[in-house]
Amino acid sequence: MTLKHKDLPGSNTQEMFENYVKDFYKFDSEYRCFITAFDRLGDTDPFNSLFEKLEQDYTNSYLNDLSVKWCAIWDGETRWHLSGITSQQGFYDRYIRRYVSDNERVVVIISDGLRYESAVQLNEELNRGQKGKSELDAMLGVIPSYTALGMAALLPHKTIEITSKGDFEINGISTEGTANREKILQTVKKEALAIRAAQIINLNQQQLHEKLSESGNKLIYIYHNTIDARGDNASTENEVFEATEKAFNEIFTLVRKLRTLDLSIQNIVITADHGYIYRRTPLQERDKTPKEDLAGVKSKRRFIIANENLEQQGTQSFPMSYLDKNSDMYAILPRSTNCFKLSGAGSCYVHGGTSLQEVVIPVIRFRSDKKANPSMNTKKVSVSVTSLSHKVTSIVTHLTFFQNEPVDEKHLPIHITAFFEDESGERISSENIIIADSTSKEPQDRAYKEKFTLKNMAYDKGKNYYLVLKDEKESVNQELERIPFVIDLLFGGNIQF
């Protein structure tokens, strides 16, 4: 494998995250596809040298280098958070709340261990093979990146409470198990259901209709476990990529069944609790971080949850107050792709740490077109800037955008890229993605506040600068609007773009 991005560009946490979403994930995807094809060969001997070369390049030149750089950039950060990126614990508020508020039926499929790189392929397959529109977003996952916390983060909540044993509760209810999760869902919507995919995937349409229409369910969480079930088992961890293919088929079938039910299910959201690291070559002794006297209330290969900040060479720690401001717990994590030295088999498939493969969480938003207006008059919603003043006075400035129409049968969502340019067309600010997809009829629900950071340079208030809005999904005629602005900085700044 010859890597295109030998230096894996990115000078801060946000850039590294965005570069993974745009580009770096492809290395993980290609590795998965290669290993899947390699395993299906009847005779692998002629390709063993190719396998060894690719394995070495993937593990050392990409996976390790990327993780080392990502960890180093987090050094000195005191909070697990990325500005402008939806955090996994904000999933419900960002993607689900509006449907519940509008009394629209929505189905959430949570696939345990579905990585972002795999979700890219699934999203493409849904767009090709289902009657509807599928779009993919990315969230910053919680740490430790493991099932118990990831599943808790996806539930509606104001605070995730962390117990003295390192377990998680919402409103005093344990987040473990589908029965408890259903109770938590019913605190925001009485007509809510939590169910395992295994309970419904083999039902015929009539049986599925009856199951999901019980009590007029409007908020439905379906828990799907095919990838992690295979990967998180020492005897089957090398089958995780085959399990991914199986997961695609199962989720595809689920979406098709849900879409064709006579239950007005138009909104299906697919996400994950965590990602994972996988390499075919087992961890070497040098890749294991001594646990020594590190004692926590909960310990796994890739993390320790402790009630104090335990410092040890080869680890990073983050206060878990980012989830619960009253918590004094810490997540202690081995750096890079290392694991703690623990007894037992299984070291090819791991998760729980901070690597991009573990914490870039996919969100696929599928909207069925079965009730869409077939008229050619269907168009995308329009978006406008609400500020009356087109003057910028600070290197960091905020603008509010308004989605003029709700998404409905006549109006489709739109993805807009927004940034500032000078008169010569040179980009002079950070870039924001505005996903205008609100179905709410309430104007306040269709407002999007975005932060722009200008380059730290001299500006001439006598010249025009432009806020450029582009339709991210169009291949031609991308530019929607070019709005002139005056930049007259009241104070200098040291912010580097």
N, C-alpha and C positions, 0 to 999 in steps of 0.2 A: 504494500500500500504506500503510494507516494502522496504525502500530505500536501495539500495546496497551501494551507495556512500554517507554516512552520512556527511562526511566532505567536499564533493564536491571539490576534489583536484584541485589545480592550484595556483601558487604563483605569477603570473603576468598576464597581460591582454591577451597576446598571448596564454599562456597555457590554460587559462580559455576558450577562444574562440575555440581553437582546441579541448579541452575536451568536449565542448558542441557538436561540429560537430561529434566527434567520439562516444560519449557516452550519455551525459546528455539529448540530444534531445529525447531519447527513453522514458523518463518519460512523456514528453508532448504528445508524440504519443500514449502511452498506456492510458493516461488520456482521450485523444480525442476518442479513440476506446471504452473505458468504457462508457463515457457519451453518445456516439452514440447508443450503445447497450441498455443502461438504458432507454433512451428516446423512444426506440422502443418497450419496454415492455408494454403489455396491462395492467398489474397490477404491479405497482412498490412497493407496500406496503411490500412484503416479503424481499425486497432488500434495503429498506430505511436505515437500520443501516449500511449496507455495503457502501452505497453511502456516508453517513455522515462521516464514518471513512476514506474513500479514499479522500473525499473532504478536510478534515482537514489535512491529511498527505500531499496531493499534495500542498495545498495552503500554509501551515505553514512550513512543514519540507523540502519542495523542492523549490517551487516558491519563497517564501519570502527569504529563506536563500541564495539561489543562487543569487538573485537580490541584496541583501544586500552586499554580498561578492564582486560581480562584480562592484558595485558602489564604494565600499571602495578601490578597487584596482586602480580605475581611479582617485582617489583623488591625487592631485598634478600634474596630467598630464595637459599639456597646449595645446595639440593638439589632435583632434579626428583622430587617425591613428594607424594602427597595422602593424609593420614591417613584410614583407613576406606574408601579406594577401591582396588580391586585394580589393580595396575600390570600393564601388558601383559606384562612379563617374568615375571609370576607366573601367567600364563594356565595353563600346564601343571599346576602344583601346585594351583591353585584348581579347575580344571574337569575335568582329564583323569586325573590321577594315581590317583584312587580307582578308576576303572574298570580301569585297568591292574593295580592291586594286587589287585582282585577277579577278575581274569582275564575281565572282561566285554569284549565287542567294542564298540569305540567308533570312530566316524568323525568326523573333523574336516574341515570344508570351509572353506578360507581363500580368500575372494574379494577379490582385489586392488582396493583403493580403495572397498570398500563402506562408505559413510558411515553414521553412527548414524541420521541422519534417514531414510535409505533402508531401513535394517534395521527400523525401526518398521513400515513398510508391509509389508515381507517377512514379518515376524513375524505380522502380522495375517492375511496371506494364507495362511500355513501353518496357522494355527489354524482358518481357515474351510474350507480345501480339502484338508487332510490328516487322516488318522485318527491323531490323537495330540495331544499337548499341547506347545505352544511358548511359551517364556518368554524375555524379553529383559533382559539386564544391560548394564552399561557399564564399561569399564576406562579407565584413564589410559594413553594411548599413549606410546611411547618418542619421544625426540627425538635427532637429527633424525627427523621422521616420514616416512620413505621406505622403499621396498620392502626393501632389503637388511637394514636393522636391524629393521624390523617383522617380517619373516619369521623372523629369528634369534630374536627375543624369544618367539615362539610355540612354539619347540622346547623339549624338556626340557633343563634345564641347572642347574648351580649358579652358574656365572659365564659371561658372554659376554665372551670375550677380544677386545680391540681391538688390531689389529696396527699397526705403524708406518705403514702405508699407509692406515689408516682402514677396513680390512676387518674382518670378524667371524668368529670361530672358537669352537667349543665342543668341549672335550676335544681341541684340536689339529686339529679337522676344520673345514674351511671350511663356512660355512652357505649358500653359493651353490649353486643347482642342486638338482633333486629327488634326484639320486643321492647327493649328500653329505648331504642332509637325511634320507634314508632310513637312512644309516649312523648318524646321530645318534639317530634314533628307535630303532634296533635296539640301542643301548646300554642302553635301559631295557626293551625288549620285543623279544625275538628275532623274534617273529612280527609284524613291523611292515612297513608299505608306505607309500611316498610316491609319488604319481602325479599327473599333470596331468589336470584335468577334460576337456581336449580329447581325451585318449586314451580316455576311457570314456563320454562323454556320448551318443554315437551308437550304443553297443553295445546289442544286444537283451538281454533278461533272462538268457538262458542264457549269452551271452558275458560279461556283467557278473558273473554268478555265478562263472564259471570264473576270471575275472581276479582277483576279490577273495578267492577261497577258496584261491588258491595259497599253499602252506606254512601254511595255517590262520591267515591274517592276523587279528590281533585289534586292532591299533592302526593305523588307516588315516588318512593325511593326504592330502586331495585339494586340489590347487592350481588355483584357478579365476581366470582373468584375462580379463574382458570389459570392465569399467569402465575400469581403468587403461590397458589396451591402446589404447583409443580416446582417452581423455582426455590421456594423456601423449605425444601425437603432435600436432605443430603443425597438420597438415593435417586432423585429425579431432577436435580438442579440443572443438569446438562440438557434437559429437554425443554428449557424455558422458552426457547425461540419457536419450537414446534407448538408449544402451548399458546404462544402469541398468535400464530396462524389460526389455531382453533378458536381463540377468543374473538378474532375478527369475524369468523363465520357465525359464532353464537350471537355477538352483538348485532351484526348485520341482520340476522334472522329476527332478533328481538325488535329492532327498529321497524322492519317490514311488517311484523305482526301488529305492533302497536299502531303503526300508521294506518293500517287497513281496518282497524277496529271501528265500530260505529259508536265511538265514545268521544268524538271531537278532540282527539289527541293530536294536536298540531305541533306542540313544543316538547322536544326531547333533548335533554342535556346529558352529555356523556363526559365523565371525568374520572379521576383516580385518587387514591389515598396517598400514594407515593410512587416513585420510580425505583430504579435499582442500578447497581453496577454489576456487569457480568463480563468475565473473561474466561476463556476455556482453560487456560493454565491456572492451576490452583495457586493461592497465595504462598509465597516463599516466607521463610522465617524472618527475612529482613523487612517484609511488608507487615509485620505484626508489631503493634505497639504494646510494650509491657504494661500490664494492668497494675502490677505491684500492689501498693496499699490503697489504690483507688477503690473506695467502697461507696456504693450508692444505694438508693432504694430500689432501683431497677437497672439491670445490666444486660446488654446484648453485644454482639460482635462489633457493631458500629457506633454504640453510644452507651453512656451511663447517665442516668438521672440522679442527681445528688442534691442534698439539702444544704450544700455549701459549695463555694467556688474552689474546686480541687485543681491545683496547678501541677502539671507534669509536662516534661519535655515531650514533644510529639503530639500534643493535644491542643485543641481550642475549646473555649467554653463560652456559652451564651446564657445570660439570665433568662429564665422562662417567664419573667414578668411581661414579656412581649405578648403573652396570651392572657395572663392573670396578674394584674398589677399588685395583688396582695401576696403573690407567691414569692418565696425565697429560694425556689429550686433553680438548679443550673443543669444545662445539657452539656456534658463533657464528651467531646467527639475527637476521634483520632484524625490527624491531618491527612490530606491527600486521599488516597484510596486505601489506606491502611485499615487494619482491624485490630481490636484488642485481642490479646492472647487468651483464648478461652478453650477449654477442652471440647471435644466433639468434632464430628465430620462436617463438611460443607463449607467451602470458602471461595467458590467460583461466583455464586449469586449472593450478593449482600446488599443491604440497605440500612438506613438509619442515620447516615451522616449528611454532609452538606454538599456533596458533589452535584454538579449541574444535572447529571443523569438521574439523580435521586429527587431533586427539589424543583425541577421545571415540570409543573403539573399541567397536563392538557385539559382544555375545556372545549368540547365539540358541541356547538349549538345547531341542532337540526330542526328545521321547521318544515313540516309536511305541506305540500301544495294541493292536497286533495280537495280543499275547499277554496283554493285560490281562484280569483276571477280570471278566466282564460282570455279576457279581453286584452288587446294590444295596448290598452291605456294604462296598464300597470307600470308604475315608475318608482324610482327610489325616493325616499324622503329627502327633503332639503334641509340644510343646516346653515344657520346664520350666526354672526358674532353679535352679541347683545350690547357690547360697549359702545356708547355714543361717542366717546373720545378715542380717536385713533392716534394716541400719543403714548409713547413708552418712556418712563422716567427712571427705570431701574434695570440693572442687568438681569435680575430675576423678576419676571412679571407674570401675572395671572390673567387669563382671559376666559370668559364664559361663552360657551356656544349653546345654541338652542336648536333642538330638533323641531321643525315647524309642524310636522304632521306625525301622528302616531303610526307605527307599523300596523297595517291592516290588509284587507284583501286587495286594496288598490295601491298600497304603498309598501315598498320593500326596504329592508335595512340598507345602510350605506356605511362603508369604512372610509374614513377621511384621514389623510396624512396632512398635518399642519406644521408649518415652519416659516421662519423669516428669511428673506433674501434681500441683497442690496440691488442697486440699479443694474449691475452687470450680471445678475443671476447667480452670484456666489451665496451659498447658504451661510447664514450668520447666527443660527440658533440651534438649539436642540429640536428634535422632532417629536411630535405627539401623534398617536393614533386615536382618533375619535370613533368609537363604535356606536353609531346612532341607530339603535334597534329597539327602543322603548315602545311598548304597545299601550302605555298608559295614556288616558285622556286628560290627565292632570298635568298642566304645563310645568309645574315644579319638578316633575319626574323626568322631564325631557331636557334638563339643563346639564351641561357637562363643563366643569371647571378644570382648566388645564394650565400647567405651569411651563413657561418657556424660559430657558436660560440663554442669554445672548453671549456671543464671544466677547471676551474681555479686550476691547480694542477702542480706538477713537471713533466717534460717530459725528457726522455733520448734520446738525439739525436743519440745515437748509436743503438737504437732499431727501428724496423719497426712499423709503424702505418698504418692503411689501410682505404682508402675511399671505402666504400661498396655501390654498386648499386644493388637494388633489384627491380624486377617487382612487383609492389604493387597488381596487379590484379591476379597473379598466386597463386594457392594454394600449388603447388609443384614446385621444381626447381626455386625458386624465385630469387636466387642470379645470377646476370648478370655478375658482375665483382668485383674483390677485388684488388684495385690499391695501391701498397705500397707507403707510404709517409714518409719523415723525418720531425719531428717536432723539431724545434730549435728556441725557442722564444727569440727574441732580447730584449724584455722588459717584466717585470712581469705585471700582471694585477689584477684588483679587480673585474672583471666581474664574477658574480655567475651564474652558469648554472642551 
